[in-house]
Amino acid sequence: MICDTKTMSLAAKRYIARFAPAMTAYVGVLFASIWWIRHHDPHGVLLWLLAIAPALPVIAVIAIMGLYLIEEQDEFVRSTLVQAMLWGLGVTLAGCTAWGFLENVELVPHLPLYLVFPVFCGAMGVAQPFVRRRYQ
Amino acid sequence: MKNRLKVLRAERDWSQADLADRLDVSRQTVNALETGKYDPSLPLAFRIARLFELSIETIFQDEA
């Protein structure tokens, strides 16, 4: 999502400064949540809270990406990022729709929904250099 | 959209990085502008025009 660190914009630096702790929190919360559910067999509200906990840092990452888009002052960088995001969105929607129908007839294994965001990020990441190349 | 950015920059002996610094954008933005494949927004076009002390129409040529 971000180019070389030397020429990084203030918004990009801010993005990294927010993204790193959010991902660290994600790993920590994910492991803590899995461990607690496995070892303490919680029920009711506690189970709801522990199960949803790993989603919160991921939602934070989505918000952090949105903030970066708002704060980035370089309009060309913003424009290419939005295009890459649209590619990511399109690939994710198309891929998940196709996968769902294949899943229906048990041709492919079940895909947990929490993988949708990593799939989006991956597709967006792959799209970025291609989008940039169109302007060279 | 065609433009004279590359020529204007060369006349002043500026590198793409120099122009990027002066416009407060990234070097890749200057490159995309110079190839004519990326059209700047009006605010950026005005910033470019002010920097070169020229009118927008002198720098950018509408092909329509």
Backbone of each chain as ProteinMPNN parsed JSONL, in Angstrom:
{"seq_chain_A": "MICDTKTMSLAAKRYIARFAPAMTAYVGVLFASIWWIRHHDPHGVLLWLLAIAPALPVIAVIAIMGLYLIEEQDEFVRSTLVQAMLWGLGVTLAGCTAWGFLENVELVPHLPLYLVFPVFCGAMGVAQPFVRRRYQ", "coords_chain_A": {"N_chain_A": [[0.831, -1.214, 0.0], [2.036, 1.165, 0.596], [4.701, 3.282, -0.568], [8.331, 3.63, -0.905], [10.122, 4.23, 2.179], [11.661, 6.548, 2.525], [10.637, 8.646, 1.01], [8.174, 8.831, 2.027], [4.887, 10.02, 2.681], [3.45, 12.243, 5.165], [0.978, 11.295, 5.933], [1.212, 8.616, 5.217], [3.212, 7.769, 6.948], [1.862, 8.098, 9.327], [-0.108, 6.215, 8.922], [1.363, 3.804, 9.008], [2.245, 3.971, 11.639], [-0.139, 3.601, 12.962], [-1.089, 1.207, 11.944], [0.763, -0.844, 12.61], [0.64, -1.219, 15.556], [-2.074, -2.012, 15.645], [-2.105, -4.427, 14.22], [-0.388, -5.913, 15.818], [-1.906, -6.001, 18.129], [-4.008, -7.476, 17.118], [-2.855, -10.061, 16.693], [-2.161, -10.699, 19.34], [-4.699, -10.565, 20.676], [-6.12, -12.468, 19.23], [-4.743, -14.904, 19.799], [-5.055, -14.962, 22.591], [-7.825, -15.065, 22.81], [-8.455, -17.534, 21.509], [-7.048, -19.282, 23.168], [-8.297, -18.877, 25.666], [-10.942, -19.689, 25.141], [-10.543, -22.365, 24.497], [-9.427, -23.434, 26.851], [-11.052, -22.682, 29.029], [-13.661, -23.05, 28.432], [-15.891, -21.13, 27.978], [-19.229, -19.659, 28.292], [-22.317, -18.192, 27.025], [-22.589, -14.647, 27.364], [-19.863, -14.083, 27.781], [-18.591, -15.858, 26.026], [-19.505, -14.82, 23.615], [-18.23, -12.308, 23.686], [-15.501, -13.04, 23.776], [-15.286, -14.413, 21.378], [-15.845, -12.454, 19.45], [-13.818, -10.662, 19.884], [-11.23, -10.853, 18.388], [-12.018, -9.738, 15.99], [-12.22, -7.037, 16.374], [-9.632, -5.571, 16.338], [-9.16, -5.996, 13.617], [-11.256, -4.64, 12.412], [-10.464, -2.161, 13.235], [-8.165, -1.888, 11.667], [-9.34, -1.672, 9.146], [-10.617, 0.781, 9.448], [-8.325, 2.33, 9.817], [-7.156, 2.168, 7.305], [-9.075, 3.581, 5.885], [-8.807, 6.092, 7.108], [-6.253, 6.729, 6.239], [-6.706, 7.094, 3.523], [-8.269, 9.393, 3.628], [-6.509, 11.213, 4.773], [-4.215, 11.305, 3.155], [-2.481, 13.504, 1.165], [-1.512, 13.572, -1.382], [-2.86, 13.525, -4.425], [-2.627, 11.8, -6.644], [-1.466, 9.464, -5.624], [-3.509, 8.776, -3.892], [-5.563, 8.338, -5.725], [-4.6, 6.114, -7.228], [-4.511, 4.249, -5.214], [-7.214, 4.009, -4.516], [-8.192, 2.929, -6.895], [-6.824, 0.469, -6.864], [-7.993, -0.591, -4.587], [-10.606, -0.889, -5.499], [-10.216, -2.856, -7.426], [-9.397, -4.891, -5.701], [-11.738, -5.188, -4.222], [-13.551, -5.985, -6.227], [-12.382, -8.416, -7.133], [-12.503, -9.875, -4.75], [-15.301, -9.962, -4.23], [-16.211, -11.267, -6.562], [-14.698, -13.634, -6.471], [-15.497, -14.738, -3.975], [-18.218, -15.11, -4.399], [-18.224, -17.008, -6.502], [-16.827, -19.042, -5.177], [-18.636, -19.662, -3.127], [-20.795, -20.839, -4.505], [-19.513, -23.096, -5.494], [-18.904, -24.279, -3.13], [-21.403, -24.979, -2.25], [-22.002, -27.319, -3.637], [-20.156, -28.917, -2.601], [-17.623, -28.986, -3.819], [-15.463, -27.546, -3.147], [-13.688, -26.785, -0.07], [-15.209, -25.406, 2.991], [-15.1, -21.909, 3.309], [-13.987, -19.836, 5.781], [-15.616, -16.849, 6.862], [-14.032, -14.831, 7.96], [-11.795, -14.746, 6.462], [-12.219, -13.138, 4.337], [-11.42, -10.414, 4.435], [-8.498, -10.571, 4.51], [-8.251, -11.712, 1.919], [-9.214, -9.634, 0.319], [-7.251, -7.679, 0.934], [-4.962, -8.941, -0.103], [-5.61, -9.145, -2.847], [-5.852, -6.442, -3.454], [-3.243, -5.613, -2.965], [-1.853, -7.011, -4.961], [-2.969, -5.815, -7.183], [-2.059, -3.172, -7.065], [0.689, -2.531, -8.161], [0.091, -2.95, -10.867], [-1.898, -1.093, -11.422], [-0.441, 1.285, -10.987], [1.429, 1.034, -13.017], [0.055, 1.697, -15.278], [0.259, 4.393, -15.527], [2.804, 5.024, -16.205]], "CA_chain_A": [[0.0, 0.0, 0.0], [2.883, 2.347, 0.753], [5.953, 3.195, -1.304], [9.545, 3.631, -0.084], [9.994, 4.986, 3.42], [12.374, 7.827, 2.475], [9.786, 9.689, 0.44], [6.835, 8.589, 2.562], [4.156, 11.21, 3.116], [3.102, 12.284, 6.591], [-0.182, 10.414, 6.099], [1.695, 7.235, 5.124], [3.914, 7.488, 8.206], [0.805, 7.971, 10.332], [-0.761, 4.936, 8.637], [2.227, 2.748, 9.54], [2.248, 4.111, 13.105], [-1.413, 3.072, 13.466], [-1.274, -0.155, 11.454], [1.627, -1.784, 13.34], [0.042, -1.63, 16.834], [-3.356, -2.699, 15.43], [-1.819, -5.818, 13.836], [0.171, -6.556, 17.007], [-3.066, -6.243, 18.993], [-4.775, -8.56, 16.499], [-2.192, -11.332, 16.998], [-2.307, -10.915, 20.782], [-6.108, -10.822, 21.019], [-6.509, -13.734, 18.59], [-4.214, -16.024, 20.571], [-5.681, -14.932, 23.914], [-9.215, -15.496, 22.641], [-8.462, -18.983, 21.225], [-6.56, -19.981, 24.373], [-9.313, -18.801, 26.722], [-12.102, -20.502, 24.739], [-10.145, -23.78, 24.58], [-9.09, -23.9, 28.206], [-12.02, -22.332, 30.069], [-15.003, -23.412, 27.961], [-16.853, -20.1, 28.405], [-20.57, -19.709, 27.698], [-23.129, -16.969, 27.084], [-22.037, -13.337, 26.969], [-18.391, -14.152, 27.752], [-18.221, -16.519, 24.774], [-19.743, -13.82, 22.564], [-17.178, -11.287, 23.76], [-14.206, -13.634, 23.408], [-15.325, -14.787, 19.964], [-15.839, -11.246, 18.603], [-12.632, -9.845, 20.204], [-10.217, -10.715, 17.326], [-12.529, -8.931, 14.867], [-12.117, -5.598, 16.671], [-8.441, -4.963, 15.722], [-9.289, -6.046, 12.154], [-12.133, -3.508, 12.076], [-9.607, -0.977, 13.423], [-7.294, -1.805, 10.485], [-10.179, -1.161, 8.05], [-10.772, 2.213, 9.727], [-7.002, 2.95, 9.611], [-7.015, 2.3, 5.841], [-9.966, 4.677, 5.511], [-8.186, 7.338, 7.573], [-5.127, 7.031, 5.342], [-7.282, 7.651, 2.282], [-8.734, 10.76, 3.902], [-5.398, 12.095, 5.16], [-3.187, 11.404, 2.115], [-2.642, 14.756, 0.421], [-1.086, 13.39, -2.769], [-4.072, 13.037, -5.105], [-2.329, 10.677, -7.542], [-1.295, 8.291, -4.746], [-4.86, 8.459, -3.422], [-6.327, 7.817, -6.855], [-4.152, 4.756, -7.568], [-4.907, 3.374, -4.103], [-8.659, 3.76, -4.646], [-8.366, 1.985, -8.006], [-6.37, -0.849, -6.399], [-9.015, -1.058, -3.651], [-11.751, -1.334, -6.304], [-9.823, -4.162, -7.962], [-9.445, -5.821, -4.572], [-13.156, -5.399, -3.913], [-14.137, -6.754, -7.331], [-11.84, -9.78, -7.106], [-13.033, -10.532, -3.549], [-16.733, -10.233, -4.417], [-16.362, -12.282, -7.609], [-14.113, -14.883, -5.972], [-16.318, -15.297, -2.889], [-19.486, -15.567, -4.986], [-17.934, -18.259, -7.201], [-16.468, -20.041, -4.164], [-19.867, -20.027, -2.413], [-21.575, -21.791, -5.311], [-18.753, -24.353, -5.545], [-19.035, -24.834, -1.786], [-22.761, -25.527, -2.201], [-22.018, -28.7, -4.15], [-19.028, -29.562, -1.915], [-16.444, -29.143, -4.669], [-14.37, -26.875, -2.427], [-13.979, -26.752, 1.379], [-15.845, -24.199, 3.505], [-14.191, -20.775, 3.514], [-14.487, -18.995, 6.881], [-15.836, -15.467, 6.41], [-12.982, -13.903, 8.413], [-10.726, -14.705, 5.459], [-12.608, -12.208, 3.274], [-10.591, -9.204, 4.483], [-7.163, -10.868, 3.963], [-8.347, -11.92, 0.471], [-9.313, -8.276, -0.226], [-5.934, -7.028, 1.056], [-4.063, -9.611, -1.04], [-5.984, -8.747, -4.213], [-5.521, -5.023, -3.572], [-1.78, -5.545, -3.027], [-1.432, -7.483, -6.285], [-3.454, -4.846, -8.179], [-1.386, -1.865, -6.964], [1.716, -2.252, -9.178], [-0.517, -2.92, -12.204], [-2.578, 0.21, -11.534], [0.612, 2.302, -11.105], [2.121, 0.89, -14.299], [-0.741, 2.337, -16.333], [0.583, 5.833, -15.584], [4.24, 5.228, -16.48]], "C_chain_A": [[0.856, 1.251, 0.0], [4.186, 2.157, -0.015], [7.156, 3.294, -0.362], [9.487, 4.634, 1.073], [10.626, 6.376, 3.369], [11.46, 8.968, 2.009], [8.351, 9.579, 0.946], [6.17, 9.884, 3.02], [3.842, 11.113, 4.61], [1.947, 11.317, 6.867], [0.244, 8.947, 6.083], [2.421, 6.83, 6.404], [2.904, 7.258, 9.327], [0.091, 6.622, 10.18], [0.044, 3.785, 9.244], [2.186, 2.761, 11.064], [0.949, 3.579, 13.713], [-1.554, 1.593, 13.148], [-0.493, -1.165, 12.304], [1.024, -2.176, 14.701], [-1.287, -2.374, 16.666], [-3.117, -4.161, 15.068], [-1.234, -6.597, 15.009], [-0.966, -6.925, 17.948], [-3.878, -7.417, 18.454], [-4.181, -9.915, 16.875], [-2.383, -11.679, 18.47], [-3.721, -11.324, 21.158], [-6.556, -12.162, 20.449], [-6.038, -14.928, 19.426], [-4.869, -16.103, 21.946], [-7.107, -15.481, 23.834], [-9.296, -17.011, 22.425], [-8.093, -19.762, 22.482], [-7.659, -20.042, 25.44], [-10.503, -19.712, 26.405], [-11.777, -21.995, 24.874], [-10.022, -24.265, 26.014], [-10.16, -23.628, 29.248], [-13.468, -22.593, 29.672], [-16.077, -22.388, 28.38], [-18.208, -20.24, 27.687], [-21.201, -18.32, 27.728], [-22.393, -15.73, 26.618], [-20.514, -13.381, 26.842], [-17.906, -14.803, 26.454], [-18.406, -15.569, 23.588], [-18.592, -12.815, 22.517], [-15.826, -11.832, 23.3], [-14.158, -13.96, 21.915], [-15.212, -13.563, 19.055], [-14.53, -10.451, 18.758], [-11.612, -9.741, 19.054], [-10.693, -9.866, 16.139], [-12.287, -7.445, 15.107], [-10.838, -4.964, 16.113], [-8.501, -4.973, 14.192], [-10.167, -4.886, 11.679], [-11.345, -2.204, 12.219], [-8.712, -0.781, 12.203], [-8.079, -1.241, 9.291], [-10.361, 0.359, 8.215], [-9.463, 2.958, 9.459], [-6.738, 3.144, 8.117], [-7.876, 3.465, 5.34], [-9.386, 6.023, 5.899], [-7.035, 7.745, 6.661], [-5.629, 7.672, 4.052], [-7.711, 9.107, 2.467], [-7.538, 11.703, 4.084], [-4.331, 12.266, 4.07], [-3.456, 12.628, 1.233], [-2.288, 14.62, -1.054], [-2.228, 12.734, -3.556], [-3.822, 11.857, -6.038], [-2.173, 9.379, -6.742], [-2.67, 7.812, -4.27], [-5.675, 7.79, -4.53], [-5.911, 6.384, -7.206], [-4.544, 3.771, -6.462], [-6.394, 3.026, -4.197], [-8.91, 2.761, -5.782], [-7.958, 0.57, -7.596], [-7.396, -1.444, -5.437], [-10.239, -1.584, -4.421], [-11.46, -2.686, -6.954], [-9.92, -5.226, -6.873], [-10.879, -6.197, -4.24], [-13.808, -6.298, -4.972], [-13.691, -8.206, -7.303], [-12.43, -10.541, -5.913], [-14.499, -10.897, -3.729], [-16.934, -11.354, -5.438], [-15.884, -13.642, -7.097], [-14.988, -15.544, -4.922], [-17.658, -15.812, -3.418], [-19.281, -16.92, -5.667], [-17.653, -19.38, -6.2], [-17.725, -20.554, -3.441], [-20.69, -21.034, -3.19], [-20.864, -23.134, -5.422], [-18.876, -25.093, -4.21], [-20.378, -25.55, -1.624], [-22.818, -26.982, -2.638], [-20.785, -29.464, -3.655], [-17.835, -29.864, -2.828], [-15.221, -28.501, -4.028], [-14.724, -26.859, -0.937], [-14.631, -25.433, 1.798], [-14.799, -23.116, 3.762], [-14.736, -19.921, 4.658], [-14.56, -17.535, 6.438], [-14.743, -14.497, 6.861], [-11.802, -13.845, 7.436], [-11.012, -13.691, 4.342], [-11.701, -10.965, 3.258], [-9.148, -9.471, 4.016], [-7.178, -11.082, 2.448], [-8.4, -10.552, -0.225], [-7.946, -7.588, -0.217], [-4.95, -7.612, 0.048], [-4.326, -9.151, -2.467], [-5.626, -7.287, -4.459], [-4.001, -4.853, -3.744], [-1.261, -5.955, -4.396], [-1.802, -6.441, -7.344], [-2.607, -3.573, -8.207], [-0.296, -1.61, -8.006], [1.147, -2.165, -10.591], [-1.212, -1.582, -12.448], [-1.538, 1.305, -11.772], [1.26, 2.28, -12.48], [1.368, 1.579, -15.429], [-0.379, 3.806, -16.523], [2.046, 6.102, -15.935], [4.518, 5.49, -17.956]], "O_chain_A": [[0.453, 2.284, -0.535], [4.715, 1.05, -0.111], [7.021, 3.07, 0.84], [8.902, 5.711, 0.969], [10.19, 7.282, 4.079], [11.501, 10.081, 2.532], [7.431, 10.157, 0.368], [6.797, 10.73, 3.658], [3.954, 10.051, 5.224], [1.929, 10.619, 7.88], [-0.288, 8.131, 6.836], [2.273, 5.708, 6.888], [3.059, 6.361, 10.156], [-0.266, 5.977, 11.166], [-0.509, 2.907, 9.905], [2.105, 1.713, 11.704], [0.943, 3.149, 14.866], [-2.063, 0.817, 13.957], [-1.023, -2.213, 12.673], [0.905, -3.37, 14.979], [-1.596, -3.268, 17.454], [-3.833, -5.043, 15.543], [-1.528, -7.779, 15.191], [-0.992, -8.025, 18.5], [-4.373, -8.246, 19.217], [-4.898, -10.812, 17.319], [-2.726, -12.812, 18.808], [-3.924, -12.307, 21.87], [-7.284, -12.908, 21.104], [-6.812, -15.838, 19.726], [-5.2, -17.192, 22.413], [-7.533, -16.26, 24.686], [-10.094, -17.694, 23.067], [-8.727, -20.761, 22.821], [-7.921, -21.09, 26.031], [-11.008, -20.416, 27.28], [-12.615, -22.786, 25.305], [-10.456, -25.367, 26.349], [-10.174, -24.299, 30.279], [-14.387, -22.386, 30.464], [-17.047, -22.74, 29.051], [-18.307, -20.856, 26.626], [-20.691, -17.4, 28.367], [-21.673, -15.75, 25.619], [-19.941, -12.796, 25.922], [-16.929, -14.353, 25.856], [-17.577, -15.52, 22.679], [-18.054, -12.513, 21.452], [-15.103, -11.185, 22.543], [-13.121, -13.802, 21.27], [-14.561, -13.622, 18.012], [-14.172, -9.665, 17.881], [-11.16, -8.634, 18.761], [-9.88, -9.339, 15.38], [-12.161, -6.676, 14.154], [-10.922, -3.917, 15.471], [-7.964, -4.077, 13.541], [-9.867, -4.234, 10.679], [-11.523, -1.267, 11.44], [-8.515, 0.346, 11.749], [-7.554, -0.437, 8.52], [-10.269, 1.116, 7.248], [-9.474, 4.075, 8.94], [-6.167, 4.155, 7.708], [-7.453, 4.236, 4.478], [-9.456, 6.983, 5.132], [-6.852, 8.921, 6.347], [-5.064, 8.647, 3.557], [-7.536, 9.939, 1.576], [-7.552, 12.839, 3.611], [-3.617, 13.269, 4.064], [-4.526, 12.758, 0.637], [-2.7, 15.436, -1.879], [-2.522, 11.552, -3.379], [-4.695, 11.007, -6.21], [-2.685, 8.331, -7.136], [-2.956, 6.615, -4.249], [-6.38, 6.808, -4.298], [-6.766, 5.534, -7.454], [-4.866, 2.614, -6.733], [-6.782, 1.878, -3.98], [-9.737, 1.858, -5.649], [-8.636, -0.403, -7.925], [-7.646, -2.649, -5.459], [-10.831, -2.595, -4.043], [-12.332, -3.552, -7.027], [-10.452, -6.315, -7.092], [-11.195, -7.363, -4.009], [-14.522, -7.246, -4.644], [-14.507, -9.119, -7.431], [-12.812, -11.704, -6.041], [-14.902, -12.017, -3.416], [-17.721, -12.274, -5.216], [-16.559, -14.658, -7.259], [-15.206, -16.755, -4.958], [-18.17, -16.826, -2.944], [-20.048, -17.858, -5.45], [-18.152, -20.497, -6.332], [-17.847, -21.751, -3.18], [-21.227, -21.98, -2.612], [-21.507, -24.184, -5.444], [-18.941, -26.321, -4.152], [-20.476, -26.579, -0.956], [-23.579, -27.778, -2.089], [-20.416, -30.503, -4.201], [-17.131, -30.857, -2.642], [-14.085, -28.867, -4.329], [-15.898, -26.912, -0.572], [-14.607, -24.459, 1.046], [-13.751, -23.374, 4.354], [-15.816, -19.342, 4.538], [-13.681, -17.046, 5.729], [-14.538, -13.46, 6.23], [-10.92, -12.997, 7.57], [-10.15, -13.422, 3.506], [-11.268, -10.522, 2.194], [-8.615, -8.701, 3.217], [-6.238, -10.687, 1.758], [-7.721, -10.334, -1.229], [-7.529, -6.995, -1.212], [-4.192, -6.875, -0.583], [-3.401, -8.812, -3.204], [-5.155, -6.932, -5.539], [-3.542, -4.054, -4.561], [-0.345, -5.332, -4.933], [-1.044, -6.21, -8.286], [-2.453, -2.959, -9.263], [-0.334, -0.58, -8.68], [1.649, -1.405, -11.419], [-1.127, -1.013, -13.536], [-1.716, 2.155, -12.646], [1.599, 3.319, -13.046], [1.968, 1.995, -16.42], [-0.678, 4.393, -17.563], [2.483, 7.253, -15.963], [5.67, 5.68, -18.344]]}, "seq_chain_B": "MKNRLKVLRAERDWSQADLADRLDVSRQTVNALETGKYDPSLPLAFRIARLFELSIETIFQDEA", "coords_chain_B": {"N_chain_B": [[-4.169, 14.149, -21.166], [-2.248, 16.539, -22.911], [0.806, 18.132, -21.905], [3.199, 20.698, -20.889], [4.985, 20.175, -18.926], [7.415, 18.695, -18.619], [9.215, 20.027, -20.283], [9.155, 22.618, -19.17], [10.163, 22.037, -16.675], [12.707, 21.118, -17.333], [13.794, 23.442, -18.412], [14.237, 24.901, -16.148], [16.082, 23.391, -14.996], [15.409, 21.424, -13.153], [15.046, 18.395, -11.32], [12.813, 15.546, -11.418], [12.282, 14.956, -8.808], [12.886, 17.388, -7.567], [10.845, 19.047, -8.577], [8.679, 17.663, -7.546], [9.072, 18.07, -4.818], [8.7, 20.848, -4.686], [6.036, 21.022, -5.357], [4.897, 19.628, -3.407], [4.206, 16.924, -3.699], [4.455, 13.383, -4.548], [7.315, 11.862, -6.253], [6.528, 10.027, -8.12], [4.053, 10.989, -8.775], [4.633, 13.341, -10.176], [5.903, 12.151, -12.347], [3.742, 10.692, -13.461], [2.12, 12.81, -14.187], [3.719, 14.092, -16.09], [3.843, 12.205, -18.165], [1.406, 12.534, -19.188], [-0.642, 10.908, -18.662], [-1.993, 11.077, -16.355], [-4.347, 13.312, -15.267], [-4.233, 16.336, -13.537], [-6.024, 17.481, -10.579], [-8.11, 20.438, -10.351], [-7.169, 22.172, -8.18], [-4.465, 21.231, -7.941], [-3.531, 21.744, -10.512], [-3.656, 24.536, -10.534], [-1.736, 25.045, -8.579], [0.545, 24.149, -9.879], [0.578, 25.919, -12.037], [0.95, 28.369, -10.695], [3.478, 27.919, -9.587], [5.14, 27.834, -11.871], [4.622, 30.304, -12.79], [2.768, 30.754, -14.852], [-0.147, 30.58, -17.031], [-2.799, 28.156, -16.605], [-3.693, 27.159, -19.055], [-1.486, 27.549, -20.663], [0.23, 25.637, -19.841], [-1.144, 23.178, -19.838], [-2.672, 21.4, -22.477], [-5.752, 21.114, -23.931], [-6.978, 18.364, -25.595], [-9.324, 18.027, -26.868]], "CA_chain_B": [[-4.033, 15.548, -21.567], [-0.856, 16.915, -23.162], [1.272, 19.269, -21.094], [4.594, 21.109, -21.124], [5.677, 20.08, -17.636], [8.779, 18.192, -18.755], [10.007, 21.115, -20.876], [9.254, 23.691, -18.169], [11.041, 21.552, -15.609], [14.056, 21.065, -17.887], [14.242, 24.839, -18.538], [14.68, 25.356, -14.82], [17.092, 22.439, -14.549], [14.912, 20.716, -11.97], [14.776, 16.968, -11.476], [11.421, 15.227, -11.047], [12.207, 15.036, -7.344], [12.842, 18.826, -7.227], [9.491, 19.534, -8.865], [7.788, 17.002, -6.581], [9.254, 18.796, -3.543], [8.088, 22.182, -4.787], [4.575, 20.895, -5.444], [4.486, 18.847, -2.245], [3.633, 15.641, -4.121], [5.512, 12.382, -4.688], [7.975, 11.869, -7.556], [5.708, 9.224, -9.045], [2.955, 11.853, -9.227], [5.225, 14.186, -11.219], [6.109, 11.283, -13.497], [2.428, 10.398, -14.058], [1.649, 14.054, -14.81], [4.534, 14.359, -17.274], [3.498, 11.281, -19.254], [0.104, 12.962, -19.696], [-1.628, 9.851, -18.4], [-2.782, 11.47, -15.191], [-4.74, 14.728, -15.298], [-4.328, 16.826, -12.155], [-7.246, 18.17, -10.157], [-7.969, 21.895, -10.525], [-6.251, 22.773, -7.205], [-3.064, 20.917, -8.262], [-3.21, 22.465, -11.75], [-3.388, 25.928, -10.133], [-0.447, 25.063, -7.858], [1.578, 24.013, -10.916], [0.585, 27.186, -12.78], [1.559, 29.397, -9.814], [4.902, 27.616, -9.443], [5.835, 28.221, -13.1], [4.151, 31.662, -13.093], [2.123, 30.703, -16.164], [-1.562, 30.225, -16.897], [-3.038, 26.713, -16.734], [-3.809, 26.826, -20.485], [-0.15, 27.553, -21.263], [0.916, 24.405, -19.428], [-1.937, 22.013, -20.255], [-3.41, 21.585, -23.728], [-6.919, 20.256, -24.08], [-6.922, 17.731, -26.923], [-10.678, 17.904, -27.433]], "C_chain_B": [[-2.555, 15.898, -21.747], [-0.459, 18.083, -22.246], [2.755, 19.524, -21.345], [5.448, 20.987, -19.866], [7.15, 19.689, -17.767], [9.712, 19.291, -19.276], [10.23, 22.219, -19.846], [10.212, 23.306, -17.047], [12.495, 21.567, -16.098], [14.646, 22.48, -18.011], [14.8, 25.379, -17.217], [15.743, 24.438, -14.223], [16.679, 21.737, -13.244], [14.779, 19.233, -12.292], [13.298, 16.74, -11.132], [11.237, 15.356, -9.528], [12.13, 16.498, -6.882], [11.429, 19.367, -7.412], [8.492, 18.947, -7.856], [7.845, 17.727, -5.234], [8.53, 20.133, -3.564], [6.57, 22.132, -4.823], [3.989, 20.151, -4.242], [3.686, 17.598, -2.656], [4.782, 14.638, -4.255], [6.117, 12.447, -6.103], [7.164, 11.084, -8.579], [4.509, 10.029, -9.565], [3.441, 12.757, -10.352], [5.41, 13.374, -12.494], [4.785, 11.004, -14.219], [1.858, 11.632, -14.761], [2.388, 14.289, -16.125], [4.203, 13.441, -18.448], [2.146, 11.665, -19.87], [-0.991, 11.942, -19.426], [-2.471, 10.15, -17.164], [-3.07, 12.967, -15.275], [-4.914, 15.233, -13.867], [-5.705, 17.415, -11.86], [-7.037, 19.668, -10.396], [-7.031, 22.517, -9.488], [-4.781, 22.486, -7.517], [-2.632, 21.648, -9.535], [-2.891, 23.933, -11.434], [-2.049, 26.05, -9.409], [0.702, 25.012, -8.859], [1.717, 25.341, -11.669], [1.263, 28.295, -11.971], [3.059, 29.194, -9.71], [5.684, 28.079, -10.68], [5.483, 29.644, -13.541], [3.591, 31.748, -14.516], [0.637, 30.408, -15.95], [-1.706, 28.711, -17.103], [-3.055, 26.316, -18.213], [-2.451, 26.809, -21.185], [0.573, 26.242, -20.96], [0.182, 23.163, -19.943], [-2.723, 22.333, -21.525], [-4.543, 20.568, -23.816], [-6.928, 19.698, -25.495], [-8.284, 17.67, -27.598], [-10.904, 18.904, -28.563]], "O_chain_B": [[-1.721, 15.611, -20.888], [-1.293, 18.907, -21.87], [3.464, 18.7, -21.924], [6.5, 21.615, -19.754], [8.018, 20.27, -17.117], [10.83, 19.465, -18.791], [11.35, 22.697, -19.669], [10.967, 24.135, -16.539], [13.398, 21.975, -15.368], [15.831, 22.694, -17.755], [15.714, 26.203, -17.197], [16.237, 24.661, -13.118], [17.502, 21.496, -12.361], [14.436, 18.866, -13.415], [12.625, 17.635, -10.62], [10.196, 15.796, -9.039], [11.412, 16.819, -5.935], [10.885, 20.046, -6.541], [7.589, 19.636, -7.38], [6.821, 17.966, -4.595], [7.846, 20.508, -2.612], [5.894, 23.063, -4.385], [2.773, 20.054, -4.077], [2.659, 17.263, -2.065], [5.947, 15.001, -4.093], [5.518, 13.005, -7.023], [7.123, 11.436, -9.758], [4.015, 9.775, -10.663], [2.756, 12.926, -11.361], [5.11, 13.848, -13.59], [4.72, 11.073, -15.446], [1.199, 11.519, -15.795], [1.782, 14.636, -17.139], [4.276, 13.862, -19.602], [1.787, 11.18, -20.943], [-2.121, 12.085, -19.894], [-3.526, 9.551, -16.956], [-2.151, 13.784, -15.344], [-5.649, 14.639, -13.078], [-6.446, 17.795, -12.767], [-5.91, 20.11, -10.617], [-6.172, 23.317, -9.859], [-3.937, 23.371, -7.382], [-1.497, 22.117, -9.627], [-1.96, 24.503, -12.004], [-1.318, 27.023, -9.594], [1.697, 25.723, -8.721], [2.825, 25.822, -11.905], [2.056, 29.066, -12.51], [3.828, 30.154, -9.737], [6.766, 28.651, -10.551], [5.992, 30.127, -14.553], [3.892, 32.672, -15.272], [0.212, 30.039, -14.855], [-0.84, 28.073, -17.701], [-2.51, 25.279, -18.589], [-2.286, 26.124, -22.195], [1.423, 25.797, -21.732], [0.807, 22.217, -20.424], [-3.351, 23.386, -21.638], [-4.332, 19.356, -23.782], [-6.892, 20.447, -26.471], [-8.385, 17.301, -28.768], [-11.986, 18.938, -29.15]]}, "name": "protein", "num_of_chains": 2, "seq": "MICDTKTMSLAAKRYIARFAPAMTAYVGVLFASIWWIRHHDPHGVLLWLLAIAPALPVIAVIAIMGLYLIEEQDEFVRSTLVQAMLWGLGVTLAGCTAWGFLENVELVPHLPLYLVFPVFCGAMGVAQPFVRRRYQMKNRLKVLRAERDWSQADLADRLDVSRQTVNALETGKYDPSLPLAFRIARLFELSIETIFQDEA"}
